[in-house]
């Protein structure tokens, strides 16, 4: 029996779709016995595993992307970092950066992530949510309610927790995680600025 060997054009096509390295594409096609959809899934899974390992690495390259909303009344600058200039020059990285800038224009987050929210703000919110809990609830139930409301607040105000404006089945953090899987490097949003006319 002749075992499956991926053709160069199949490897190239998979690379164009995923931006994964050629050797990774070849191995994924081999492991998936030529099933392109399965190969894509394998690449994403392996990329996610790599991303977890790379979480502590420095990401000092990248792009500053801009987005001006139709009519010129809202503008956004966002800095998205990668580990290398090679990935920063990848069209998929540029597309990711622009998508994030567009999302910031549409959804107006206040913070990049939960860790960016000042501790005194978190404590003030906890106190407000605790005060709003109906009386008679046990301490455990009160804490669950407070944590639930705090999570909802994060989803409204923190970029990485917000549902992605172009695909609300994922949040922005998951969008970035998928890009890490495809591009094979740590990627992070460092900062953003949103300008609205008259604000």
TIZALO-948759 format. One record per residue (C-alpha): residue number from 1; z, x, y. Coordinates in Angstrom, 3 decimals, decimal comma, always signed. Layout:
N
tormi; w; u; v
NUM; Z; X; Y
...
END
This chain:
199
tormi; w; u; v
1; +0,000; +0,000; +0,000
2; -0,976; +1,363; +3,435
3; +1,902; +1,117; +5,882
4; +1,276; -0,135; +9,395
5; +0,478; +2,504; +12,029
6; +0,269; +1,364; +15,672
7; -3,048; +2,042; +17,374
8; -3,030; +3,961; +20,683
9; -4,331; +0,875; +22,544
10; -1,460; -1,248; +21,127
11; +1,098; +1,342; +22,274
12; -0,561; +1,512; +25,704
13; -0,602; -2,293; +26,042
14; +3,108; -2,532; +25,140
15; +3,943; +0,228; +27,610
16; +2,058; -1,589; +30,382
17; +4,033; -4,770; +29,726
18; +7,471; -3,160; +29,352
19; +7,276; +0,201; +31,220
20; +9,168; +1,747; +28,299
21; +8,309; +5,341; +27,287
22; +5,278; +5,753; +24,960
23; +7,335; +7,103; +22,033
24; +9,799; +4,188; +22,339
25; +6,870; +1,735; +22,332
26; +5,391; +3,399; +19,239
27; +8,734; +3,283; +17,383
28; +9,308; -0,374; +18,361
29; +5,837; -1,347; +17,086
30; +6,472; +0,561; +13,841
31; +9,871; -1,083; +13,351
32; +8,400; -4,511; +14,144
33; +5,428; -3,925; +11,790
34; +2,996; -4,650; +14,628
35; +4,677; -7,863; +15,879
36; +4,391; -7,378; +19,659
37; +7,033; -9,992; +20,598
38; +9,520; -8,488; +18,140
39; +8,705; -5,010; +19,523
40; +9,476; -6,246; +23,063
41; +12,813; -7,647; +21,859
42; +13,655; -4,348; +20,141
43; +12,844; -2,413; +23,313
44; +15,121; -4,709; +25,363
45; +17,972; -4,397; +22,856
46; +17,643; -0,611; +22,682
47; +17,365; -0,411; +26,449
48; +20,549; -2,448; +26,835
49; +22,366; -0,076; +24,459
50; +21,075; +2,889; +26,485
51; +22,164; +1,175; +29,713
52; +25,735; +0,877; +28,439
53; +25,756; +4,618; +27,681
54; +24,283; +5,424; +31,106
55; +26,705; +3,280; +33,127
56; +28,730; +6,307; +34,242
57; +25,720; +8,408; +35,272
58; +24,803; +8,989; +38,907
59; +22,046; +6,887; +40,439
60; +21,142; +8,637; +43,691
61; +17,374; +8,080; +43,861
62; +15,702; +4,747; +44,515
63; +14,150; +2,622; +47,224
64; +15,033; +0,763; +50,374
65; +13,008; -2,435; +50,144
66; +12,444; -5,071; +52,783
67; +11,587; -8,733; +52,733
68; +10,668; -10,877; +55,723
69; +10,755; -14,599; +55,038
70; +7,747; -16,700; +56,080
71; +7,930; -17,354; +59,796
72; +9,818; -14,129; +60,483
73; +13,219; -15,791; +60,986
74; +15,048; -14,063; +58,108
75; +14,766; -10,399; +57,140
76; +16,484; -8,350; +54,432
77; +16,889; -4,650; +53,692
78; +18,230; -3,694; +50,266
79; +18,948; -0,281; +48,749
80; +18,401; -0,171; +44,985
81; +19,224; +3,110; +43,226
82; +17,885; +4,729; +40,058
83; +18,657; +8,050; +38,396
84; +15,275; +9,654; +39,036
85; +12,467; +9,538; +41,569
86; +10,084; +8,976; +38,628
87; +11,603; +5,548; +37,927
88; +11,911; +4,777; +41,660
89; +8,108; +5,146; +41,913
90; +7,495; +2,774; +38,980
91; +5,823; -0,508; +40,094
92; +8,331; -2,511; +38,026
93; +11,203; -0,890; +39,954
94; +9,489; -1,732; +43,253
95; +9,001; -5,326; +42,067
96; +12,678; -5,563; +41,056
97; +13,775; -4,243; +44,473
98; +11,558; -6,750; +46,281
99; +12,773; -9,621; +44,075
100; +16,376; -8,716; +44,923
101; +15,552; -8,571; +48,660
102; +13,859; -11,984; +48,419
103; +16,890; -13,363; +46,548
104; +19,238; -12,080; +49,288
105; +17,063; -13,812; +51,915
106; +17,228; -17,106; +50,013
107; +20,843; -17,102; +48,785
108; +22,698; -15,143; +51,495
109; +25,340; -13,398; +49,336
110; +28,262; -11,800; +51,164
111; +29,085; -9,013; +48,676
112; +27,184; -6,920; +46,109
113; +29,665; -7,572; +43,270
114; +33,233; -8,691; +42,523
115; +34,551; -5,164; +43,067
116; +33,205; -5,265; +46,659
117; +35,379; -8,249; +47,626
118; +38,454; -7,011; +49,550
119; +41,699; -7,446; +47,626
120; +43,332; -9,426; +50,458
121; +40,406; -11,912; +50,342
122; +40,865; -12,359; +46,580
123; +44,628; -12,885; +47,013
124; +44,053; -15,397; +49,846
125; +41,576; -17,333; +47,683
126; +43,965; -17,328; +44,714
127; +46,717; -18,744; +46,951
128; +44,370; -21,468; +48,308
129; +43,183; -22,434; +44,828
130; +46,744; -22,446; +43,466
131; +47,893; -24,735; +46,293
132; +45,081; -27,187; +45,450
133; +46,074; -27,515; +41,753
134; +47,470; -31,018; +41,072
135; +51,237; -31,004; +40,476
136; +52,643; -31,212; +36,970
137; +50,299; -28,666; +35,378
138; +51,813; -25,886; +33,279
139; +51,668; -22,314; +34,643
140; +49,048; -21,423; +32,023
141; +46,800; -24,368; +32,972
142; +47,282; -23,594; +36,681
143; +46,099; -20,012; +36,123
144; +43,060; -21,188; +34,140
145; +42,119; -23,555; +36,985
146; +42,596; -20,822; +39,599
147; +40,506; -18,327; +37,581
148; +37,781; -20,940; +37,068
149; +37,597; -21,633; +40,809
150; +37,583; -17,913; +41,576
151; +34,709; -17,348; +39,125
152; +32,780; -20,183; +40,818
153; +33,442; -18,565; +44,218
154; +32,101; -15,223; +42,911
155; +28,970; -17,005; +41,651
156; +28,383; -18,338; +45,158
157; +29,213; -15,216; +47,198
158; +28,534; -12,097; +45,048
159; +24,920; -10,996; +44,589
160; +25,239; -9,881; +40,947
161; +26,955; -13,147; +39,949
162; +24,447; -15,446; +41,672
163; +21,847; -17,304; +39,595
164; +18,545; -15,513; +40,224
165; +16,442; -17,564; +42,624
166; +13,193; -17,138; +40,609
167; +14,814; -17,849; +37,207
168; +18,187; -19,615; +37,287
169; +18,709; -19,086; +33,545
170; +19,913; -15,555; +34,394
171; +21,999; -14,074; +37,184
172; +20,987; -11,079; +39,308
173; +23,236; -8,779; +37,254
174; +21,353; -9,782; +34,084
175; +18,018; -9,285; +35,891
176; +19,074; -5,695; +36,679
177; +20,363; -5,207; +33,125
178; +16,935; -6,187; +31,751
179; +15,284; -3,697; +34,124
180; +17,643; -0,978; +32,857
181; +16,546; -1,847; +29,317
182; +12,864; -1,648; +30,244
183; +13,000; +1,447; +32,466
184; +15,662; +3,392; +30,530
185; +17,821; +4,440; +33,485
186; +20,912; +3,273; +35,310
187; +19,935; +0,968; +38,190
188; +22,313; -0,417; +40,783
189; +22,210; -2,273; +44,077
190; +24,076; -0,067; +46,524
191; +23,989; -2,259; +49,647
192; +22,023; -4,865; +51,524
193; +21,759; -6,312; +55,018
194; +20,484; -9,806; +55,821
195; +19,364; -10,706; +59,316
196; +18,796; -14,288; +60,468
197; +17,401; -15,086; +63,890
198; +20,172; -16,089; +66,294
199; +23,071; -15,160; +63,961
END
